[in-house]
Amino acid sequence: MAANKTAPTGAGVNEFLAAVEHPVRRADGFELLELMRDITGQEAVMWGPTIVGFGSYHYRYATGREGDSAAVGFSPRKANLALYGLTYGPDAGPQLEALGKHKTGAACLYINRLGDVDRQVLVAMIRSGYHHVMAQLHRP
């Protein structure tokens, strides 16, 4: 079975965020860094070259594939901010309705900038997403 492409790298999170070209994405990245660190109680780790992750969990699919992933995290992309692990929890539906301007993908939440969303709702999504991943999805 192939190894996961996204794994912890040991690269510097602050250096990565400081190098983000778009000034709003860079500032939002540093704000998310502090927010997710405070909420999860975990230090940030680079997962692959572009994902800032907090905590980790082990998953095991019915197919037998298993691996490790960041419990929650984000990536300041050119087009938007991609947030990971926030849409899994049982409260995600109502929270998404109250969040503000966003899009969702298979496992991602996309926002253009933090100014487009309700910060209190985002905090609740980070908290509930992290706890859900660690308590329900983690398979040691």
C-alpha atoms as an extended CHARMM CRD file, in Angstrom:
* protein
*
       140  EXT
         1         1  MET       CA              0.0000000000        0.0000000000        0.0000000000  PROA      1               0.0000000000
         2         2  ALA       CA              1.3500000000        3.4390000000       -0.8960000000  PROA      2               0.0000000000
         3         3  ALA       CA              2.5000000000        5.7630000000        1.8730000000  PROA      3               0.0000000000
         4         4  ASN       CA              0.5980000000        8.9710000000        2.5310000000  PROA      4               0.0000000000
         5         5  LYS       CA              1.8620000000       11.9420000000        0.5650000000  PROA      5               0.0000000000
         6         6  THR       CA              1.0760000000       14.3450000000        3.3970000000  PROA      6               0.0000000000
         7         7  ALA       CA              3.1410000000       13.6910000000        6.5040000000  PROA      7               0.0000000000
         8         8  PRO       CA              4.8550000000       15.8440000000        9.1450000000  PROA      8               0.0000000000
         9         9  THR       CA              7.9750000000       17.4390000000        7.7100000000  PROA      9               0.0000000000
        10        10  GLY       CA              9.7090000000       19.2860000000       10.5230000000  PROA      10              0.0000000000
        11        11  ALA       CA              9.7260000000       22.4920000000        8.4300000000  PROA      11              0.0000000000
        12        12  GLY       CA              9.2160000000       25.7940000000       10.2410000000  PROA      12              0.0000000000
        13        13  VAL       CA              5.6070000000       26.9390000000       10.4630000000  PROA      13              0.0000000000
        14        14  ASN       CA              6.4570000000       30.6030000000       11.0800000000  PROA      14              0.0000000000
        15        15  GLU       CA              8.8590000000       30.6300000000        8.1430000000  PROA      15              0.0000000000
        16        16  PHE       CA              6.2300000000       29.0470000000        5.8950000000  PROA      16              0.0000000000
        17        17  LEU       CA              3.5800000000       31.5980000000        6.8750000000  PROA      17              0.0000000000
        18        18  ALA       CA              6.0070000000       34.5280000000        6.5940000000  PROA      18              0.0000000000
        19        19  ALA       CA              6.6790000000       33.4890000000        2.9870000000  PROA      19              0.0000000000
        20        20  VAL       CA              2.9970000000       33.5840000000        1.9450000000  PROA      20              0.0000000000
        21        21  GLU       CA              2.8840000000       36.2490000000       -0.7850000000  PROA      21              0.0000000000
        22        22  HSD       CA             -0.7000000000       37.4470000000       -0.3730000000  PROA      22              0.0000000000
        23        23  PRO       CA             -0.6940000000       39.8770000000        2.5990000000  PROA      23              0.0000000000
        24        24  VAL       CA             -4.2560000000       39.0690000000        3.7270000000  PROA      24              0.0000000000
        25        25  ARG       CA             -3.6420000000       35.3020000000        3.5360000000  PROA      25              0.0000000000
        26        26  ARG       CA             -0.3670000000       35.7460000000        5.4100000000  PROA      26              0.0000000000
        27        27  ALA       CA             -2.0690000000       37.7430000000        8.2050000000  PROA      27              0.0000000000
        28        28  ASP       CA             -5.0030000000       35.3060000000        8.3080000000  PROA      28              0.0000000000
        29        29  GLY       CA             -2.5260000000       32.4200000000        8.4810000000  PROA      29              0.0000000000
        30        30  PHE       CA             -0.8240000000       33.8750000000       11.5350000000  PROA      30              0.0000000000
        31        31  GLU       CA             -4.2130000000       34.5140000000       13.1410000000  PROA      31              0.0000000000
        32        32  LEU       CA             -5.3140000000       30.9250000000       12.4650000000  PROA      32              0.0000000000
        33        33  LEU       CA             -2.0000000000       29.6990000000       13.8710000000  PROA      33              0.0000000000
        34        34  GLU       CA             -2.7120000000       31.3620000000       17.2190000000  PROA      34              0.0000000000
        35        35  LEU       CA             -6.4060000000       30.4780000000       17.2030000000  PROA      35              0.0000000000
        36        36  MET       CA             -5.9050000000       26.7730000000       16.4870000000  PROA      36              0.0000000000
        37        37  ARG       CA             -2.9670000000       26.5190000000       18.9050000000  PROA      37              0.0000000000
        38        38  ASP       CA             -5.0440000000       28.0640000000       21.6980000000  PROA      38              0.0000000000
        39        39  ILE       CA             -8.1180000000       25.9260000000       21.0130000000  PROA      39              0.0000000000
        40        40  THR       CA             -6.3880000000       22.5730000000       20.5240000000  PROA      40              0.0000000000
        41        41  GLY       CA             -3.5590000000       23.0190000000       23.0130000000  PROA      41              0.0000000000
        42        42  GLN       CA             -1.2680000000       21.5530000000       20.3300000000  PROA      42              0.0000000000
        43        43  GLU       CA              1.7780000000       23.0550000000       18.6780000000  PROA      43              0.0000000000
        44        44  ALA       CA              1.6160000000       23.5950000000       14.9330000000  PROA      44              0.0000000000
        45        45  VAL       CA              3.3860000000       21.1300000000       12.6510000000  PROA      45              0.0000000000
        46        46  MET       CA              3.9000000000       21.3450000000        8.8990000000  PROA      46              0.0000000000
        47        47  TRP       CA              2.2000000000       18.4430000000        7.0990000000  PROA      47              0.0000000000
        48        48  GLY       CA              3.6890000000       18.2810000000        3.6420000000  PROA      48              0.0000000000
        49        49  PRO       CA              4.8700000000       21.5570000000        2.1490000000  PROA      49              0.0000000000
        50        50  THR       CA              1.6720000000       23.6160000000        2.6360000000  PROA      50              0.0000000000
        51        51  ILE       CA             -0.5590000000       22.3750000000        5.4900000000  PROA      51              0.0000000000
        52        52  VAL       CA             -0.2600000000       23.6750000000        9.0480000000  PROA      52              0.0000000000
        53        53  GLY       CA             -1.6860000000       20.9880000000       11.3290000000  PROA      53              0.0000000000
        54        54  PHE       CA             -2.5710000000       20.6740000000       14.9980000000  PROA      54              0.0000000000
        55        55  GLY       CA             -2.6650000000       17.3150000000       16.7210000000  PROA      55              0.0000000000
        56        56  SER       CA             -2.7680000000       14.0680000000       14.8120000000  PROA      56              0.0000000000
        57        57  TYR       CA             -5.0150000000       11.0760000000       14.5620000000  PROA      57              0.0000000000
        58        58  HSD       CA             -4.7010000000        7.6030000000       13.1500000000  PROA      58              0.0000000000
        59        59  TYR       CA             -7.3820000000        6.4780000000       10.7180000000  PROA      59              0.0000000000
        60        60  ARG       CA             -8.2190000000        3.0330000000        9.4360000000  PROA      60              0.0000000000
        61        61  TYR       CA            -10.6610000000        2.5470000000        6.5520000000  PROA      61              0.0000000000
        62        62  ALA       CA            -12.7570000000       -0.5520000000        5.9190000000  PROA      62              0.0000000000
        63        63  THR       CA            -10.5700000000       -1.1290000000        2.8410000000  PROA      63              0.0000000000
        64        64  GLY       CA             -7.5810000000       -1.6760000000        5.1100000000  PROA      64              0.0000000000
        65        65  ARG       CA             -5.8830000000        1.5990000000        4.2190000000  PROA      65              0.0000000000
        66        66  GLU       CA             -4.6500000000        3.4240000000        7.2850000000  PROA      66              0.0000000000
        67        67  GLY       CA             -2.4340000000        6.3200000000        8.1480000000  PROA      67              0.0000000000
        68        68  ASP       CA             -2.0090000000        9.4770000000       10.1740000000  PROA      68              0.0000000000
        69        69  SER       CA             -3.3000000000       12.9580000000        9.5110000000  PROA      69              0.0000000000
        70        70  ALA       CA             -3.5350000000       16.3190000000       11.2150000000  PROA      70              0.0000000000
        71        71  ALA       CA             -6.5950000000       16.5160000000       13.4570000000  PROA      71              0.0000000000
        72        72  VAL       CA             -7.3150000000       20.0750000000       12.2910000000  PROA      72              0.0000000000
        73        73  GLY       CA             -5.3220000000       22.4600000000       10.1730000000  PROA      73              0.0000000000
        74        74  PHE       CA             -5.2140000000       24.9860000000        7.3910000000  PROA      74              0.0000000000
        75        75  SER       CA             -3.4110000000       25.9590000000        4.2390000000  PROA      75              0.0000000000
        76        76  PRO       CA             -3.1530000000       29.5550000000        2.9820000000  PROA      76              0.0000000000
        77        77  ARG       CA             -3.5320000000       28.9200000000       -0.7430000000  PROA      77              0.0000000000
        78        78  LYS       CA             -3.4200000000       31.5350000000       -3.4680000000  PROA      78              0.0000000000
        79        79  ALA       CA             -7.1710000000       31.3340000000       -4.1200000000  PROA      79              0.0000000000
        80        80  ASN       CA             -8.4190000000       30.8910000000       -0.5330000000  PROA      80              0.0000000000
        81        81  LEU       CA             -7.8090000000       29.5140000000        2.9250000000  PROA      81              0.0000000000
        82        82  ALA       CA             -8.4330000000       25.7650000000        3.1140000000  PROA      82              0.0000000000
        83        83  LEU       CA             -9.3710000000       24.5430000000        6.5960000000  PROA      83              0.0000000000
        84        84  TYR       CA             -9.2440000000       20.8540000000        7.4700000000  PROA      84              0.0000000000
        85        85  GLY       CA            -11.0960000000       18.7940000000       10.0770000000  PROA      85              0.0000000000
        86        86  LEU       CA            -13.8150000000       21.3390000000       10.8050000000  PROA      86              0.0000000000
        87        87  THR       CA            -16.6900000000       19.7830000000        8.8570000000  PROA      87              0.0000000000
        88        88  TYR       CA            -16.6780000000       16.2850000000       10.4140000000  PROA      88              0.0000000000
        89        89  GLY       CA            -18.4330000000       16.9070000000       13.7290000000  PROA      89              0.0000000000
        90        90  PRO       CA            -22.1440000000       16.4760000000       14.4020000000  PROA      90              0.0000000000
        91        91  ASP       CA            -22.5630000000       20.2480000000       14.8420000000  PROA      91              0.0000000000
        92        92  ALA       CA            -20.9770000000       21.1110000000       11.4910000000  PROA      92              0.0000000000
        93        93  GLY       CA            -24.2360000000       21.5710000000        9.5370000000  PROA      93              0.0000000000
        94        94  PRO       CA            -25.7540000000       24.3020000000       11.7300000000  PROA      94              0.0000000000
        95        95  GLN       CA            -22.3430000000       25.8710000000       12.2410000000  PROA      95              0.0000000000
        96        96  LEU       CA            -21.7630000000       26.1190000000        8.4860000000  PROA      96              0.0000000000
        97        97  GLU       CA            -25.1390000000       27.8310000000        8.0820000000  PROA      97              0.0000000000
        98        98  ALA       CA            -24.0980000000       30.4750000000       10.6240000000  PROA      98              0.0000000000
        99        99  LEU       CA            -20.4540000000       30.8030000000        9.5400000000  PROA      99              0.0000000000
       100       100  GLY       CA            -20.7020000000       33.3230000000        6.7250000000  PROA      100             0.0000000000
       101       101  LYS       CA            -19.2560000000       33.2780000000        3.2150000000  PROA      101             0.0000000000
       102       102  HSD       CA            -17.6170000000       29.8980000000        2.5150000000  PROA      102             0.0000000000
       103       103  LYS       CA            -17.5100000000       26.8360000000        0.2760000000  PROA      103             0.0000000000
       104       104  THR       CA            -17.0390000000       23.2080000000        1.1880000000  PROA      104             0.0000000000
       105       105  GLY       CA            -15.3460000000       20.3020000000       -0.5210000000  PROA      105             0.0000000000
       106       106  ALA       CA            -15.0850000000       16.6150000000        0.3230000000  PROA      106             0.0000000000
       107       107  ALA       CA            -13.2810000000       17.2560000000        3.6110000000  PROA      107             0.0000000000
       108       108  CYS       CA            -12.3880000000       20.9430000000        3.4080000000  PROA      108             0.0000000000
       109       109  LEU       CA            -13.8610000000       24.2660000000        4.3020000000  PROA      109             0.0000000000
       110       110  TYR       CA            -12.8030000000       27.1000000000        2.0000000000  PROA      110             0.0000000000
       111       111  ILE       CA            -12.9660000000       30.7760000000        2.9080000000  PROA      111             0.0000000000
       112       112  ASN       CA            -11.5190000000       33.7460000000        1.0740000000  PROA      112             0.0000000000
       113       113  ARG       CA            -10.4990000000       35.5910000000        4.2300000000  PROA      113             0.0000000000
       114       114  LEU       CA            -11.2460000000       35.4870000000        7.9340000000  PROA      114             0.0000000000
       115       115  GLY       CA            -13.1080000000       38.7710000000        7.6210000000  PROA      115             0.0000000000
       116       116  ASP       CA            -15.8230000000       36.9240000000        5.6630000000  PROA      116             0.0000000000
       117       117  VAL       CA            -16.8070000000       34.6630000000        8.5620000000  PROA      117             0.0000000000
       118       118  ASP       CA            -18.1680000000       34.9180000000       12.0880000000  PROA      118             0.0000000000
       119       119  ARG       CA            -15.1430000000       34.3780000000       14.3690000000  PROA      119             0.0000000000
       120       120  GLN       CA            -17.2390000000       32.9020000000       17.2100000000  PROA      120             0.0000000000
       121       121  VAL       CA            -18.7110000000       30.3120000000       14.8560000000  PROA      121             0.0000000000
       122       122  LEU       CA            -15.2490000000       29.5410000000       13.4680000000  PROA      122             0.0000000000
       123       123  VAL       CA            -13.9090000000       29.0450000000       17.0090000000  PROA      123             0.0000000000
       124       124  ALA       CA            -16.7960000000       26.6730000000       17.7680000000  PROA      124             0.0000000000
       125       125  MET       CA            -16.0980000000       24.7440000000       14.5460000000  PROA      125             0.0000000000
       126       126  ILE       CA            -12.4030000000       24.3730000000       15.3450000000  PROA      126             0.0000000000
       127       127  ARG       CA            -13.2100000000       23.1980000000       18.8730000000  PROA      127             0.0000000000
       128       128  SER       CA            -15.9340000000       20.7250000000       17.8780000000  PROA      128             0.0000000000
       129       129  GLY       CA            -14.0370000000       19.4920000000       14.8120000000  PROA      129             0.0000000000
       130       130  TYR       CA            -10.8840000000       18.8300000000       16.8270000000  PROA      130             0.0000000000
       131       131  HSD       CA            -12.7500000000       17.0300000000       19.6020000000  PROA      131             0.0000000000
       132       132  HSD       CA            -14.7610000000       14.9550000000       17.1310000000  PROA      132             0.0000000000
       133       133  VAL       CA            -11.6780000000       13.8800000000       15.1950000000  PROA      133             0.0000000000
       134       134  MET       CA             -9.7730000000       12.9390000000       18.3430000000  PROA      134             0.0000000000
       135       135  ALA       CA            -12.6790000000       11.1790000000       20.0990000000  PROA      135             0.0000000000
       136       136  GLN       CA            -14.5430000000        9.5790000000       17.1810000000  PROA      136             0.0000000000
       137       137  LEU       CA            -12.2530000000        9.2190000000       14.1780000000  PROA      137             0.0000000000
       138       138  HSD       CA             -8.9810000000        8.3640000000       15.9330000000  PROA      138             0.0000000000
       139       139  ARG       CA             -8.2390000000        4.6210000000       15.6650000000  PROA      139             0.0000000000
       140       140  PRO       CA             -5.1030000000        3.7660000000       17.6640000000  PROA      140             0.0000000000
